[in-house]
Amino acid sequence: HMTAERLSQLWASNPSQYEKLADLQLTRPGVFQQVQYLETAQEREQYRLRILHGRLVTDVNHSGKNVTQLFDTQWMQSDSSGRGFCIHVLWDDAQNPEGGSQLFAGNHVRGQFHHSSLVA
């Protein structure tokens, strides 16, 4: 039986072996949980998308400067759909100072980053 501590060490030292265990569902919640949850607006900011002049854009940090660029899933990945896909959440947060819904998108990594990660 793998303990959470041993699984954590394996994930850090040998990610490919850890993925094999994940494929066998030996890292399921209750045995070991490594899912990341974004709890603050600051944590979610890098995943937030906006509409600017009718186009979907994201703000990224390049060498310390914030740059707005078109949103593109070319380099993203979903565990279920593969490369070129992402997960997304449209969230209606009553505490959003800008009002209205917000759209977030990210890579889906089984056991590490899920839809619920974006709006915990």
Secondary structure, DSSP 4 states (H G I P E B T S, - for coil): ---HHHHHHHHHH-HHHHHHHHHTTTT-TTT--------SHHHHGGGEEEEETTEEEEEEEETTEEEEEE---TT-EETTTEET--EEEEEE-TT-TT-SEEEEEE--BTTTB-HHHHT-
